Amino acid sequence: MSWDFSTEPELQEQLDWMDRFVREEVEPLDALFPNVDLTYDKSRADIQAIVRPLQQKVRERGLWACHLPPSLGGMGFGNVQLALMNEILGRSVWAPSVFGSQAPDSGNAELLAHFGTPEQKARYLEPLLAGEISSTYSMTEPQAGADPSEFRCRAVRDGDHWVINGEKWFSSNFTLASFVIAMVITDPTVPVHRGSSMFLVPVGTPGMELVRNVGVMKDRPGEGVHGYIRFTDCRVPAGNLLGEEGAGFRLAQTRLGGGRLHHAMRSVGACKRALEMMCERALSRRTRGGLLADRQAVQHAIADTWIQLEQFRLQVLHAAWQCDRHGYERARRYVAGVKVATPKTVMDVSYRALHLHGSLGASNEMPLVDMLLTGVVLGIADGPTEVHKDSLAKDLLKDHRPAEGLFPTTHLPTRAAEARRRFAAVLERHVANS
Ligand SMILES: Cc1cc2nc3c(=O)[nH]c(=O)nc-3n(C[C@H](O)[C@H](O)[C@H](O)COP(=O)(O)OP(=O)(O)OC[C@H]3O[C@@H](n4cnc5c(N)ncnc54)[C@H](O)[C@@H]3O)c2cc1C
Protein backbone atom coordinates (compact mmCIF):
# COMPACT_ATOMS: atom_id res chain seq x y z
CA MET A 1 0.00 0.00 0.00
CA SER A 2 1.88 3.08 -1.17
CA TRP A 3 -0.64 5.94 -0.90
CA ASP A 4 0.68 8.22 1.80
CA PHE A 5 -0.18 11.83 2.62
CA SER A 6 2.36 12.28 5.40
CA THR A 7 5.55 14.35 5.24
CA GLU A 8 8.95 13.00 6.32
CA PRO A 9 9.85 14.36 9.78
CA GLU A 10 13.09 16.06 8.54
CA LEU A 11 11.23 17.92 5.79
CA GLN A 12 8.37 18.76 8.16
CA GLU A 13 10.88 20.31 10.56
CA GLN A 14 12.21 22.51 7.74
CA LEU A 15 8.67 23.44 6.68
CA ASP A 16 7.75 24.39 10.25
CA TRP A 17 10.86 26.60 10.44
CA MET A 18 9.97 28.20 7.09
CA ASP A 19 6.40 28.85 8.18
CA ARG A 20 7.55 30.68 11.33
CA PHE A 21 10.33 32.52 9.49
CA VAL A 22 8.03 33.74 6.69
CA ARG A 23 5.29 34.89 9.09
CA GLU A 24 7.60 36.55 11.61
CA GLU A 25 10.56 37.82 9.60
CA VAL A 26 9.57 38.09 5.93
CA GLU A 27 5.96 39.31 6.06
CA PRO A 28 7.03 42.61 7.72
CA LEU A 29 8.89 43.32 4.46
CA ASP A 30 5.59 42.94 2.57
CA ALA A 31 4.14 45.62 4.82
CA LEU A 32 7.10 47.97 4.25
CA PHE A 33 7.56 47.40 0.50
CA PRO A 34 4.34 45.87 -0.87
CA ASN A 35 5.18 46.58 -4.51
CA VAL A 36 6.28 43.26 -6.05
CA ASP A 37 8.41 45.11 -8.63
CA LEU A 38 10.80 46.17 -5.86
CA THR A 39 11.72 42.53 -5.25
CA TYR A 40 13.66 42.62 -8.55
CA ASP A 41 15.44 45.91 -7.88
CA LYS A 42 18.90 45.06 -6.50
CA SER A 43 20.00 48.71 -6.51
CA ARG A 44 18.00 49.89 -3.45
CA ALA A 45 20.54 49.90 -0.60
CA ASP A 46 17.87 50.29 2.12
CA ILE A 47 15.97 47.23 0.89
CA GLN A 48 19.08 45.13 0.37
CA ALA A 49 20.22 45.96 3.93
CA ILE A 50 17.10 44.15 5.18
CA VAL A 51 16.86 41.39 2.55
CA ARG A 52 20.47 40.15 2.53
CA PRO A 53 20.61 39.09 6.22
CA LEU A 54 17.32 37.22 5.73
CA GLN A 55 18.74 35.47 2.65
CA GLN A 56 21.81 34.55 4.70
CA LYS A 57 19.60 32.88 7.34
CA VAL A 58 17.90 30.87 4.57
CA ARG A 59 21.31 29.76 3.23
CA GLU A 60 22.47 28.73 6.71
CA ARG A 61 19.31 26.69 7.10
CA GLY A 62 20.10 24.95 3.76
CA LEU A 63 16.96 26.21 2.03
CA TRP A 64 18.40 28.53 -0.63
CA ALA A 65 17.37 27.93 -4.29
CA CYS A 66 15.93 24.51 -3.46
CA HIS A 67 14.82 23.97 -7.08
CA LEU A 68 18.46 23.68 -8.22
CA PRO A 69 20.83 20.72 -7.79
CA PRO A 70 23.32 20.74 -4.89
CA SER A 71 26.22 21.20 -7.36
CA LEU A 72 24.80 24.67 -8.02
CA GLY A 73 24.22 25.59 -4.41
CA GLY A 74 20.62 24.36 -4.30
CA MET A 75 18.95 21.50 -2.45
CA GLY A 76 17.89 19.43 -5.46
CA PHE A 77 14.32 19.24 -4.17
CA GLY A 78 11.79 17.29 -6.23
CA ASN A 79 8.49 18.90 -7.22
CA VAL A 80 6.52 17.47 -4.30
CA GLN A 81 9.01 18.93 -1.82
CA LEU A 82 8.97 22.21 -3.76
CA ALA A 83 5.18 22.23 -3.71
CA LEU A 84 5.08 21.93 0.08
CA MET A 85 7.71 24.62 0.37
CA ASN A 86 6.17 27.01 -2.17
CA GLU A 87 2.79 26.93 -0.49
CA ILE A 88 4.48 28.59 2.45
CA LEU A 89 6.33 31.10 0.27
CA GLY A 90 3.09 31.95 -1.57
CA ARG A 91 1.83 33.78 1.54
CA SER A 92 4.27 36.59 1.00
CA VAL A 93 5.34 38.89 -1.84
CA TRP A 94 8.97 38.85 -0.65
CA ALA A 95 9.40 35.23 0.44
CA PRO A 96 10.35 33.78 -3.01
CA SER A 97 13.13 36.38 -3.30
CA VAL A 98 14.36 35.71 0.23
CA PHE A 99 14.53 31.97 -0.58
CA GLY A 100 16.24 32.42 -3.99
CA SER A 101 13.31 31.01 -5.94
CA GLN A 102 11.67 34.03 -7.51
CA ALA A 103 10.16 33.83 -11.02
CA PRO A 104 11.35 34.49 -13.69
CA ASP A 105 14.87 34.23 -12.23
CA SER A 106 14.23 30.71 -10.89
CA GLY A 107 13.16 29.42 -14.34
CA ASN A 108 16.04 31.22 -16.06
CA ALA A 109 18.46 29.76 -13.51
CA GLU A 110 17.07 26.29 -14.23
CA LEU A 111 17.63 26.80 -17.96
CA LEU A 112 21.21 27.95 -17.37
CA ALA A 113 21.85 25.12 -14.91
CA HIS A 114 20.65 22.45 -17.35
CA PHE A 115 21.81 23.84 -20.69
CA GLY A 116 24.45 26.54 -20.01
CA THR A 117 28.13 26.18 -20.89
CA PRO A 118 30.67 26.62 -18.05
CA GLU A 119 31.34 30.18 -19.32
CA GLN A 120 27.61 31.00 -19.39
CA LYS A 121 27.18 29.61 -15.88
CA ALA A 122 30.07 31.68 -14.55
CA ARG A 123 28.90 34.90 -16.16
CA TYR A 124 25.11 34.68 -15.74
CA LEU A 125 24.10 31.88 -13.40
CA GLU A 126 26.45 32.52 -10.49
CA PRO A 127 25.50 36.19 -9.90
CA LEU A 128 21.84 35.27 -10.46
CA LEU A 129 22.05 32.56 -7.80
CA ALA A 130 23.89 34.89 -5.46
CA GLY A 131 20.87 37.22 -5.69
CA GLU A 132 23.10 40.00 -7.07
CA ILE A 133 21.28 40.47 -10.39
CA SER A 134 17.85 39.93 -11.96
CA SER A 135 16.99 38.54 -15.38
CA THR A 136 14.25 38.62 -18.01
CA TYR A 137 12.64 35.90 -20.09
CA SER A 138 11.65 37.14 -23.56
CA MET A 139 9.40 34.89 -25.58
CA THR A 140 6.04 36.54 -26.31
CA GLU A 141 5.76 38.77 -29.38
CA PRO A 142 3.22 41.57 -29.90
CA GLN A 143 1.50 39.89 -32.88
CA ALA A 144 1.83 36.32 -31.59
CA GLY A 145 1.15 35.86 -27.91
CA ALA A 146 0.16 32.32 -27.16
CA ASP A 147 1.18 30.80 -30.50
CA PRO A 148 4.93 30.46 -31.13
CA SER A 149 4.29 29.38 -34.73
CA GLU A 150 3.42 33.05 -35.37
CA PHE A 151 6.76 34.31 -34.01
CA ARG A 152 8.79 36.55 -36.34
CA CYS A 153 11.75 37.73 -34.25
CA ARG A 154 14.75 36.17 -36.06
CA ALA A 155 18.43 35.50 -35.53
CA VAL A 156 20.74 34.95 -38.50
CA ARG A 157 24.26 33.57 -38.18
CA ASP A 158 26.98 35.98 -39.34
CA GLY A 159 30.50 34.59 -38.81
CA ASP A 160 31.14 34.33 -35.06
CA HIS A 161 27.94 36.17 -34.22
CA TRP A 162 24.19 35.93 -34.41
CA VAL A 163 22.25 39.01 -35.54
CA ILE A 164 18.80 39.42 -34.01
CA ASN A 165 15.94 41.46 -35.50
CA GLY A 166 12.36 41.71 -34.29
CA GLU A 167 10.20 42.59 -31.31
CA LYS A 168 9.32 41.01 -27.97
CA TRP A 169 6.34 41.92 -25.80
CA PHE A 170 5.74 41.76 -22.05
CA SER A 171 9.31 40.85 -21.08
CA SER A 172 8.82 41.26 -17.33
CA ASN A 173 11.41 43.27 -15.35
CA PHE A 174 13.47 44.19 -18.41
CA THR A 175 14.55 47.55 -16.95
CA LEU A 176 15.69 45.87 -13.72
CA ALA A 177 17.45 42.96 -15.42
CA SER A 178 21.11 42.43 -16.28
CA PHE A 179 20.43 39.99 -19.10
CA VAL A 180 17.64 38.63 -21.27
CA ILE A 181 17.02 35.06 -22.38
CA ALA A 182 15.32 35.52 -25.75
CA MET A 183 13.64 32.75 -27.73
CA VAL A 184 13.87 33.58 -31.44
CA ILE A 185 13.46 31.88 -34.81
CA THR A 186 16.75 30.61 -36.26
CA ASP A 187 15.29 28.50 -39.08
CA PRO A 188 11.96 29.71 -40.52
CA THR A 189 11.84 26.83 -43.03
CA VAL A 190 10.97 24.23 -40.37
CA PRO A 191 8.21 24.18 -37.71
CA VAL A 192 8.91 26.32 -34.66
CA HIS A 193 9.54 23.31 -32.41
CA ARG A 194 12.66 22.63 -34.51
CA GLY A 195 13.43 26.12 -35.82
CA SER A 196 13.77 28.29 -32.70
CA SER A 197 16.72 28.87 -30.37
CA MET A 198 17.51 30.70 -27.15
CA PHE A 199 20.07 33.46 -26.74
CA LEU A 200 21.60 35.23 -23.79
CA VAL A 201 21.59 38.97 -24.46
CA PRO A 202 23.22 41.22 -21.83
CA VAL A 203 21.25 44.43 -21.20
CA GLY A 204 23.14 47.28 -22.88
CA THR A 205 23.97 45.25 -26.00
CA PRO A 206 23.70 47.72 -28.92
CA GLY A 207 20.56 47.10 -30.95
CA MET A 208 18.40 45.90 -28.03
CA GLU A 209 16.16 48.79 -26.94
CA LEU A 210 13.14 49.33 -24.74
CA VAL A 211 10.25 50.67 -26.81
CA ARG A 212 8.28 51.26 -23.61
CA ASN A 213 7.37 49.71 -20.31
CA VAL A 214 3.85 48.29 -20.17
CA GLY A 215 1.87 48.21 -16.93
CA VAL A 216 -0.87 45.85 -15.80
CA MET A 217 -4.17 46.32 -13.99
CA LYS A 218 -3.82 49.12 -11.43
CA ASP A 219 -0.59 50.57 -12.93
CA ARG A 220 -1.06 54.11 -14.23
CA PRO A 221 0.00 55.05 -17.79
CA GLY A 222 3.81 55.19 -17.85
CA GLU A 223 4.12 52.78 -14.90
CA GLY A 224 4.80 49.05 -15.21
CA VAL A 225 7.74 46.71 -15.64
CA HIS A 226 6.78 44.60 -18.64
CA GLY A 227 9.17 45.57 -21.43
CA TYR A 228 8.16 46.02 -25.04
CA ILE A 229 11.59 45.35 -26.59
CA ARG A 230 12.95 45.88 -30.09
CA PHE A 231 16.02 44.18 -31.58
CA THR A 232 17.59 46.00 -34.54
CA ASP A 233 20.69 44.28 -35.96
CA CYS A 234 21.53 43.26 -32.40
CA ARG A 235 24.77 41.20 -32.53
CA VAL A 236 25.55 38.57 -29.92
CA PRO A 237 28.59 36.26 -29.98
CA ALA A 238 27.95 32.65 -31.09
CA GLY A 239 28.83 31.62 -27.53
CA ASN A 240 25.60 33.29 -26.32
CA LEU A 241 23.46 30.55 -27.85
CA LEU A 242 21.86 28.72 -24.91
CA GLY A 243 21.52 24.98 -25.55
CA GLU A 244 21.61 23.66 -29.08
CA GLU A 245 20.58 25.54 -32.19
CA GLY A 246 16.93 24.65 -32.93
CA ALA A 247 16.23 23.50 -29.35
CA GLY A 248 14.48 26.72 -28.21
CA PHE A 249 10.98 25.27 -28.11
CA ARG A 250 12.06 22.23 -26.10
CA LEU A 251 13.94 24.44 -23.64
CA ALA A 252 10.85 26.67 -23.33
CA GLN A 253 8.61 23.69 -22.55
CA THR A 254 11.00 22.51 -19.83
CA ARG A 255 11.16 25.98 -18.35
CA LEU A 256 7.46 26.72 -18.53
CA GLY A 257 6.39 23.28 -17.22
CA GLY A 258 8.19 23.85 -13.93
CA GLY A 259 7.27 27.54 -13.84
CA ARG A 260 3.54 26.87 -14.20
CA LEU A 261 3.66 24.36 -11.40
CA HIS A 262 5.57 26.75 -9.13
CA HIS A 263 2.95 29.49 -9.72
CA ALA A 264 0.25 27.00 -8.75
CA MET A 265 2.12 25.98 -5.59
CA ARG A 266 2.49 29.60 -4.50
CA SER A 267 -1.19 30.17 -5.31
CA VAL A 268 -2.09 27.46 -2.78
CA GLY A 269 -0.25 29.53 -0.16
CA ALA A 270 -1.96 32.77 -1.21
CA CYS A 271 -5.39 31.07 -1.04
CA LYS A 272 -4.67 29.55 2.38
CA ARG A 273 -3.86 33.03 3.62
CA ALA A 274 -7.11 34.39 2.17
CA LEU A 275 -9.04 31.63 3.97
CA GLU A 276 -7.31 32.59 7.24
CA MET A 277 -8.42 36.18 6.62
CA MET A 278 -12.01 35.04 5.99
CA CYS A 279 -12.16 33.05 9.23
CA GLU A 280 -10.64 35.85 11.29
CA ARG A 281 -13.03 38.41 9.81
CA ALA A 282 -16.07 36.18 10.30
CA LEU A 283 -15.16 35.80 13.98
CA SER A 284 -14.46 39.53 14.44
CA ARG A 285 -17.22 41.41 12.64
CA ARG A 286 -20.68 41.77 14.18
CA THR A 287 -23.97 42.22 12.38
CA ARG A 288 -27.60 42.18 13.60
CA GLY A 289 -26.69 41.14 17.09
CA GLY A 290 -24.32 38.34 16.17
CA LEU A 291 -21.07 37.49 14.47
CA LEU A 292 -20.69 37.15 10.71
CA ALA A 293 -19.55 33.61 11.56
CA ASP A 294 -23.07 32.83 12.84
CA ARG A 295 -24.63 33.49 9.42
CA GLN A 296 -25.21 30.40 7.32
CA ALA A 297 -24.23 32.18 4.07
CA VAL A 298 -20.87 33.10 5.59
CA GLN A 299 -20.37 29.55 6.89
CA HIS A 300 -21.05 28.22 3.37
CA ALA A 301 -18.55 30.66 1.86
CA ILE A 302 -15.91 29.42 4.31
CA ALA A 303 -16.76 25.75 3.72
CA ASP A 304 -16.81 26.17 -0.09
CA THR A 305 -13.44 27.89 0.05
CA TRP A 306 -11.88 25.16 2.16
CA ILE A 307 -13.25 22.42 -0.13
CA GLN A 308 -12.08 24.17 -3.32
CA LEU A 309 -8.67 24.84 -1.82
CA GLU A 310 -8.29 21.25 -0.59
CA GLN A 311 -9.15 19.91 -4.07
CA PHE A 312 -6.74 22.33 -5.73
CA ARG A 313 -3.92 21.58 -3.27
CA LEU A 314 -4.23 17.83 -3.85
CA GLN A 315 -4.34 18.40 -7.62
CA VAL A 316 -1.14 20.45 -7.44
CA LEU A 317 0.63 17.91 -5.22
CA HIS A 318 -0.43 15.05 -7.48
CA ALA A 319 0.79 16.92 -10.60
CA ALA A 320 4.09 17.56 -8.79
CA TRP A 321 4.34 13.84 -7.97
CA GLN A 322 3.62 12.95 -11.62
CA CYS A 323 6.41 15.32 -12.76
CA ASP A 324 8.85 13.75 -10.29
CA ARG A 325 7.88 10.23 -11.36
CA HIS A 326 7.61 10.65 -15.12
CA GLY A 327 9.16 14.03 -16.10
CA TYR A 328 7.38 17.16 -17.39
CA GLU A 329 6.77 15.81 -20.88
CA ARG A 330 4.83 12.72 -19.75
CA ALA A 331 3.10 14.67 -16.97
CA ARG A 332 1.87 17.30 -19.44
CA ARG A 333 -1.84 16.72 -18.88
CA TYR A 334 -1.47 17.13 -15.12
CA VAL A 335 0.45 20.40 -15.49
CA ALA A 336 -2.14 21.68 -18.01
CA GLY A 337 -4.96 20.78 -15.60
CA VAL A 338 -3.23 22.68 -12.81
CA LYS A 339 -2.59 25.67 -15.09
CA VAL A 340 -6.32 25.87 -15.87
CA ALA A 341 -7.40 25.40 -12.24
CA THR A 342 -4.99 27.99 -10.79
CA PRO A 343 -6.60 31.27 -11.96
CA LYS A 344 -10.12 30.00 -11.24
CA THR A 345 -9.19 28.96 -7.69
CA VAL A 346 -7.34 32.23 -6.98
CA MET A 347 -10.20 34.33 -8.38
CA ASP A 348 -12.94 32.39 -6.56
CA VAL A 349 -11.13 32.39 -3.22
CA SER A 350 -9.96 36.02 -3.37
CA TYR A 351 -13.41 37.18 -4.49
CA ARG A 352 -15.10 35.43 -1.55
CA ALA A 353 -12.52 36.82 0.87
CA LEU A 354 -12.82 40.32 -0.59
CA HIS A 355 -16.62 40.18 -0.46
CA LEU A 356 -16.62 39.04 3.15
CA HIS A 357 -14.46 42.03 4.10
CA GLY A 358 -16.90 44.46 2.43
CA SER A 359 -15.55 47.94 1.68
CA LEU A 360 -12.36 47.11 3.57
CA GLY A 361 -11.81 44.14 1.25
CA ALA A 362 -12.30 46.32 -1.81
CA SER A 363 -9.97 48.98 -0.42
CA ASN A 364 -6.24 49.46 -0.87
CA GLU A 365 -5.79 48.70 2.84
CA MET A 366 -6.11 44.95 2.25
CA PRO A 367 -4.19 42.73 -0.23
CA LEU A 368 -7.36 41.16 -1.65
CA VAL A 369 -7.88 43.33 -4.74
CA ASP A 370 -4.27 42.60 -5.75
CA MET A 371 -4.89 38.90 -5.22
CA LEU A 372 -8.05 38.98 -7.33
CA LEU A 373 -6.20 40.78 -10.14
CA THR A 374 -3.36 38.28 -9.86
CA GLY A 375 -5.91 35.54 -10.52
CA VAL A 376 -7.06 37.33 -13.68
CA VAL A 377 -3.48 37.68 -14.91
CA LEU A 378 -2.67 34.03 -14.09
CA GLY A 379 -5.33 33.05 -16.63
CA ILE A 380 -3.32 34.80 -19.37
CA ALA A 381 0.38 34.66 -18.45
CA ASP A 382 2.26 31.48 -19.50
CA GLY A 383 -0.53 30.86 -22.05
CA PRO A 384 -4.28 31.54 -21.78
CA THR A 385 -6.65 29.04 -20.17
CA GLU A 386 -8.22 28.05 -23.50
CA VAL A 387 -4.89 26.91 -24.94
CA HIS A 388 -4.20 24.66 -21.95
CA LYS A 389 -7.73 23.25 -22.04
CA ASP A 390 -7.21 22.48 -25.75
CA SER A 391 -3.97 20.62 -25.16
CA LEU A 392 -5.37 18.81 -22.10
CA ALA A 393 -8.43 17.63 -24.05
CA LYS A 394 -6.29 16.51 -27.01
CA ASP A 395 -4.05 14.55 -24.68
CA LEU A 396 -7.03 12.87 -23.00
CA LEU A 397 -8.65 12.04 -26.34
CA LYS A 398 -5.52 10.10 -27.34
CA ASP A 399 -6.54 7.47 -24.75
CA HIS A 400 -9.88 6.81 -26.45
CA ARG A 401 -11.29 5.29 -29.67
CA PRO A 402 -14.55 5.93 -31.59
CA ALA A 403 -17.46 3.57 -30.85
CA GLU A 404 -17.72 0.80 -33.41
CA GLY A 405 -21.47 0.52 -33.85
CA LEU A 406 -24.27 3.02 -34.23
CA PHE A 407 -24.58 3.57 -30.49
CA PRO A 408 -22.02 4.41 -27.77
CA THR A 409 -20.46 1.51 -25.87
CA THR A 410 -22.44 2.56 -22.76
CA HIS A 411 -25.82 2.42 -24.61
CA LEU A 412 -28.00 0.55 -22.11
CA PRO A 413 -30.18 -1.56 -24.49
CA THR A 414 -27.10 -2.62 -26.47
CA ARG A 415 -25.26 -3.61 -23.30
CA ALA A 416 -28.30 -5.46 -21.95
CA ALA A 417 -28.58 -7.44 -25.24
CA GLU A 418 -24.86 -8.33 -25.05
CA ALA A 419 -25.20 -9.41 -21.43
CA ARG A 420 -28.29 -11.52 -22.29
CA ARG A 421 -26.30 -13.25 -25.05
CA ARG A 422 -23.39 -13.87 -22.71
CA PHE A 423 -25.46 -15.41 -19.95
CA ALA A 424 -28.09 -17.02 -22.25
CA ALA A 425 -27.26 -20.60 -21.30
CA VAL A 426 -27.37 -19.93 -17.56
CA LEU A 427 -30.58 -17.95 -17.82
CA GLU A 428 -32.24 -20.69 -19.91
CA ARG A 429 -31.23 -23.37 -17.37
CA HIS A 430 -32.61 -21.24 -14.56
CA VAL A 431 -35.95 -20.75 -16.40
CA ALA A 432 -36.14 -24.51 -17.18
CA ASN A 433 -35.53 -25.46 -13.52
CA SER A 434 -37.99 -23.01 -12.01
C1 LIG B 1 1.70 39.76 -15.97
C2 LIG B 1 2.26 39.08 -17.20
C3 LIG B 1 3.61 38.80 -17.24
C4 LIG B 1 4.16 38.22 -18.39
N1 LIG B 1 5.51 37.99 -18.43
C5 LIG B 1 6.06 37.53 -19.56
C6 LIG B 1 7.49 37.38 -19.66
O1 LIG B 1 8.22 37.67 -18.72
N2 LIG B 1 8.00 36.93 -20.83
C7 LIG B 1 7.21 36.62 -21.90
O2 LIG B 1 7.75 36.19 -22.92
N3 LIG B 1 5.87 36.76 -21.83
C8 LIG B 1 5.27 37.21 -20.71
N4 LIG B 1 3.91 37.40 -20.64
C9 LIG B 1 3.11 37.15 -21.83
C10 LIG B 1 2.27 35.92 -21.75
O3 LIG B 1 3.03 34.76 -21.83
C11 LIG B 1 1.20 36.05 -22.85
O4 LIG B 1 0.32 37.07 -22.39
C12 LIG B 1 0.46 34.78 -23.14
O5 LIG B 1 1.27 33.84 -23.82
C13 LIG B 1 -0.78 35.06 -24.00
O6 LIG B 1 -0.46 35.82 -25.12
P1 LIG B 1 -1.30 37.15 -25.44
O7 LIG B 1 -1.30 37.98 -24.23
O8 LIG B 1 -0.79 37.77 -26.69
O9 LIG B 1 -2.75 36.64 -25.67
P2 LIG B 1 -3.37 35.99 -27.00
O10 LIG B 1 -2.53 34.88 -27.46
O11 LIG B 1 -3.69 37.09 -27.96
O12 LIG B 1 -4.71 35.44 -26.42
C14 LIG B 1 -5.78 36.34 -26.05
C15 LIG B 1 -7.05 35.54 -25.88
O13 LIG B 1 -7.41 34.94 -27.10
C16 LIG B 1 -7.99 33.68 -26.86
N5 LIG B 1 -7.15 32.63 -27.43
C17 LIG B 1 -5.84 32.70 -27.78
N6 LIG B 1 -5.42 31.53 -28.29
C18 LIG B 1 -6.48 30.70 -28.26
C19 LIG B 1 -6.70 29.36 -28.65
N7 LIG B 1 -5.71 28.60 -29.17
N8 LIG B 1 -7.94 28.82 -28.49
C20 LIG B 1 -8.94 29.56 -27.98
N9 LIG B 1 -8.79 30.83 -27.59
C21 LIG B 1 -7.58 31.41 -27.72
C22 LIG B 1 -8.06 33.52 -25.34
O14 LIG B 1 -9.32 34.00 -24.89
C23 LIG B 1 -6.95 34.41 -24.87
O15 LIG B 1 -7.09 34.83 -23.52
C24 LIG B 1 3.33 37.93 -19.50
C25 LIG B 1 1.95 38.21 -19.44
C26 LIG B 1 1.42 38.77 -18.31
C27 LIG B 1 -0.05 39.11 -18.29
The ligand as a Tripos MOL2 file, in Angstrom:
@<TRIPOS>MOLECULE
LIG
   53    58     1     0     0
SMALL
NO_CHARGES

@<TRIPOS>ATOM
      1 C1          1.6970   39.7590  -15.9670 C.3       1 LIG1
      2 C2          2.2580   39.0810  -17.1990 C.ar      1 LIG1
      3 C3          3.6100   38.8030  -17.2420 C.ar      1 LIG1
      4 C4          4.1580   38.2150  -18.3870 C.ar      1 LIG1
      5 N1          5.5090   37.9910  -18.4310 N.ar      1 LIG1
      6 C5          6.0620   37.5260  -19.5590 C.ar      1 LIG1
      7 C6          7.4860   37.3760  -19.6570 C.ar      1 LIG1
      8 O1          8.2210   37.6680  -18.7220 O.2       1 LIG1
      9 N2          8.0050   36.9280  -20.8340 N.ar      1 LIG1
     10 C7          7.2150   36.6170  -21.8990 C.ar      1 LIG1
     11 O2          7.7460   36.1930  -22.9180 O.2       1 LIG1
     12 N3          5.8670   36.7570  -21.8350 N.ar      1 LIG1
     13 C8          5.2740   37.2150  -20.7050 C.ar      1 LIG1
     14 N4          3.9100   37.3960  -20.6440 N.ar      1 LIG1
     15 C9          3.1150   37.1540  -21.8280 C.3       1 LIG1
     16 C10         2.2690   35.9170  -21.7480 C.3       1 LIG1
     17 O3          3.0290   34.7610  -21.8300 O.3       1 LIG1
     18 C11         1.1980   36.0520  -22.8480 C.3       1 LIG1
     19 O4          0.3200   37.0680  -22.3940 O.3       1 LIG1
     20 C12         0.4630   34.7770  -23.1390 C.3       1 LIG1
     21 O5          1.2670   33.8430  -23.8190 O.3       1 LIG1
     22 C13        -0.7810   35.0560  -23.9970 C.3       1 LIG1
     23 O6         -0.4560   35.8180  -25.1230 O.3       1 LIG1
     24 P1         -1.3030   37.1530  -25.4380 P.3       1 LIG1
     25 O7         -1.3030   37.9830  -24.2300 O.co2     1 LIG1
     26 O8         -0.7880   37.7680  -26.6900 O.co2     1 LIG1
     27 O9         -2.7540   36.6440  -25.6710 O.3       1 LIG1
     28 P2         -3.3680   35.9930  -26.9980 P.3       1 LIG1
     29 O10        -2.5320   34.8780  -27.4580 O.co2     1 LIG1
     30 O11        -3.6890   37.0850  -27.9610 O.co2     1 LIG1
     31 O12        -4.7120   35.4350  -26.4190 O.3       1 LIG1
     32 C14        -5.7760   36.3420  -26.0490 C.3       1 LIG1
     33 C15        -7.0520   35.5450  -25.8820 C.3       1 LIG1
     34 O13        -7.4080   34.9400  -27.1020 O.3       1 LIG1
     35 C16        -7.9930   33.6770  -26.8580 C.3       1 LIG1
     36 N5         -7.1510   32.6320  -27.4320 N.ar      1 LIG1
     37 C17        -5.8440   32.6990  -27.7760 C.ar      1 LIG1
     38 N6         -5.4220   31.5300  -28.2870 N.ar      1 LIG1
     39 C18        -6.4780   30.7050  -28.2620 C.ar      1 LIG1
     40 C19        -6.6970   29.3600  -28.6520 C.ar      1 LIG1
     41 N7         -5.7090   28.6020  -29.1650 N.pl3     1 LIG1
     42 N8         -7.9360   28.8210  -28.4920 N.ar      1 LIG1
     43 C20        -8.9390   29.5630  -27.9760 C.ar      1 LIG1
     44 N9         -8.7870   30.8330  -27.5880 N.ar      1 LIG1
     45 C21        -7.5830   31.4070  -27.7250 C.ar      1 LIG1
     46 C22        -8.0640   33.5190  -25.3410 C.3       1 LIG1
     47 O14        -9.3160   34.0030  -24.8890 O.3       1 LIG1
     48 C23        -6.9470   34.4130  -24.8740 C.3       1 LIG1
     49 O15        -7.0850   34.8300  -23.5230 O.3       1 LIG1
     50 C24         3.3290   37.9250  -19.5030 C.ar      1 LIG1
     51 C25         1.9550   38.2100  -19.4370 C.ar      1 LIG1
     52 C26         1.4180   38.7720  -18.3090 C.ar      1 LIG1
     53 C27        -0.0540   39.1110  -18.2930 C.3       1 LIG1
@<TRIPOS>BOND
     1     1     2 1
     2     2     3 ar
     3     2    52 ar
     4     3     4 ar
     5     4     5 ar
     6     4    50 ar
     7     5     6 ar
     8     6     7 ar
     9     6    13 1
    10     7     8 2
    11     7     9 ar
    12     9    10 ar
    13    10    11 2
    14    10    12 ar
    15    12    13 ar
    16    13    14 ar
    17    14    15 1
    18    14    50 ar
    19    15    16 1
    20    16    17 1
    21    16    18 1
    22    18    19 1
    23    18    20 1
    24    20    21 1
    25    20    22 1
    26    22    23 1
    27    23    24 1
    28    24    25 2
    29    24    26 1
    30    24    27 1
    31    27    28 1
    32    28    29 2
    33    28    30 1
    34    28    31 1
    35    31    32 1
    36    32    33 1
    37    33    34 1
    38    33    48 1
    39    34    35 1
    40    35    36 1
    41    35    46 1
    42    36    37 ar
    43    36    45 ar
    44    37    38 ar
    45    38    39 ar
    46    39    40 ar
    47    39    45 ar
    48    40    41 1
    49    40    42 ar
    50    42    43 ar
    51    43    44 ar
    52    44    45 ar
    53    46    47 1
    54    46    48 1
    55    48    49 1
    56    50    51 ar
    57    51    52 ar
    58    52    53 1
@<TRIPOS>SUBSTRUCTURE
     1 LIG1         1 GROUP 0 **** ****
